[in-house]
Amino acid sequence: MAQQLHVELVAVEETVWSGEAEMVMARTTEGELGVMPGHAPLLGQLAEPGQVRIKVAGGEQLSYEVAGGFLSVSNQGVTVLAESASPVPAAQGR
């Protein structure tokens, strides 16, 4: 089994998604960012409009439209703090 990241996607008032993933991709103000297990710690501001994509085991990809916020990578995993986050239908998220 491949190494996993613990991922938390949190909007202002709720946890939108939480679980283990193989990779997280997001567009920050510094450019597109892909985070895999072992990534160096960082803090990035999410670009607007933006999308966060979470690749879970088995190749499934979850996509969320996000507005505002930050992405934090630490030894504990990835946390995305957004003002709002809503799921993107599978056909549009790829």
VEXLUM-267052 format. One record per residue (C-alpha): residue in one letter; residue number from 1; z, x, y. Coordinates in Angstrom, 1 decimal, padded with zeros to 4 digits, always signed. Each point is the difference from the previous one (the first is absolute). Example, Ala and Ser with C-alpha at 12.3 -4.5 7.8 and 13.67 -1.06 7.14 Angstrom:
2
> A,1,+007.8,+012.3,-004.5
> S,2,-000.7,+001.4,+003.4
This chain:
94
> M,1,+000.0,+000.0,+000.0
> A,2,-000.9,+001.3,+003.4
> Q,3,+002.7,+000.8,+002.6
> Q,4,+000.9,-003.0,+002.2
> L,5,+001.1,-000.5,+003.6
> H,6,+002.6,-002.6,+001.0
> V,7,-001.7,-002.1,+002.7
> E,8,+001.5,-002.5,+002.4
> L,9,-002.2,-002.1,+002.3
> V,10,+002.2,-001.8,+002.5
> A,11,-000.9,-002.3,+002.8
> V,12,+002.4,-001.0,+002.8
> E,13,+001.9,-002.6,-001.9
> E,14,-000.8,+000.6,-003.7
> T,15,-000.9,+002.4,-002.8
> V,16,-003.6,-000.7,-000.6
> W,17,-000.4,+002.2,-003.1
> S,18,+002.2,+002.5,-001.8
> G,19,-000.7,+001.9,-003.2
> E,20,-001.4,+003.1,-001.6
> A,21,-003.5,+001.2,+000.8
> E,22,-002.4,+002.9,-000.7
> M,23,-001.3,+000.3,+003.6
> V,24,+000.3,-001.6,+003.5
> M,25,-002.8,+000.2,+002.5
> A,26,+000.3,-001.0,+003.6
> R,27,-001.7,+000.6,+003.4
> T,28,+002.2,+001.7,+002.5
> T,29,-000.7,+000.9,+003.6
> E,30,-000.7,+003.5,-001.4
> G,31,-002.5,-001.2,-002.6
> E,32,-000.2,-001.3,-003.5
> L,33,+002.9,+001.1,-002.2
> G,34,+000.4,+000.0,-003.7
> V,35,+003.5,+000.6,-001.5
> M,36,+000.5,+001.0,-003.6
> P,37,+003.2,+001.1,-001.8
> G,38,+001.2,+003.4,+001.4
> H,39,-001.4,-000.6,+003.5
> A,40,+001.7,+001.8,+002.8
> P,41,+002.4,-002.1,+002.1
> L,42,-001.6,-001.4,+003.1
> L,43,+000.1,-002.9,+002.5
> G,44,-003.2,-001.6,+001.2
> Q,45,-000.8,-002.9,+002.4
> L,46,-002.2,-002.6,-001.5
> A,47,-003.3,-000.6,+001.7
> E,48,-000.9,-003.5,+001.2
> P,49,-001.6,-001.9,-001.5
> G,50,+001.0,+001.6,-003.2
> Q,51,+000.1,-000.4,-003.8
> V,52,+002.4,+001.4,-002.5
> R,53,-001.3,+000.4,-003.6
> I,54,+002.3,+000.5,-002.9
> K,55,-001.4,+001.3,-003.3
> V,56,+002.3,-001.1,-002.9
> A,57,-000.1,+001.1,-003.6
> G,58,-003.1,-001.2,-001.9
> G,59,-002.3,+000.5,+003.0
> E,60,+000.9,-003.3,+001.8
> Q,61,-000.1,+000.3,+003.7
> L,62,+002.0,-002.2,+002.4
> S,63,-001.1,-000.3,+003.6
> Y,64,+001.9,-001.2,+003.1
> E,65,-001.2,-000.5,+003.5
> V,66,+002.8,+001.4,+002.3
> A,67,+000.6,-000.1,+003.7
> G,68,+002.1,+002.7,+001.7
> G,69,+002.6,+002.1,-001.6
> F,70,+000.5,+003.3,-001.8
> L,71,-000.4,+001.7,-003.4
> S,72,+002.8,+002.3,-001.2
> V,73,-000.3,+002.4,-002.9
> S,74,+003.2,+001.5,-001.4
> N,75,+001.3,+001.4,-003.2
> Q,76,+001.0,-003.5,-000.9
> G,77,-003.5,-001.5,+000.4
> V,78,-002.1,-001.8,+002.6
> T,79,+001.2,-002.6,+002.4
> V,80,-002.4,-002.0,+002.2
> L,81,+001.7,-001.8,+002.8
> A,82,-002.4,-002.4,+001.7
> E,83,+000.3,-002.8,+002.6
> S,84,-002.0,-002.2,-002.4
> A,85,-001.6,+000.4,-003.4
> S,86,-002.2,-002.5,-001.9
> P,87,-001.8,+000.4,-003.3
> V,88,-003.8,+000.5,+000.0
> P,89,-001.9,-001.9,-002.7
> A,90,-001.1,+002.4,-002.8
> A,91,-003.7,-000.3,+000.8
> Q,92,+000.6,+001.1,+003.6
> G,93,+002.6,+002.8,-000.6
> R,94,-002.4,+002.5,-001.6
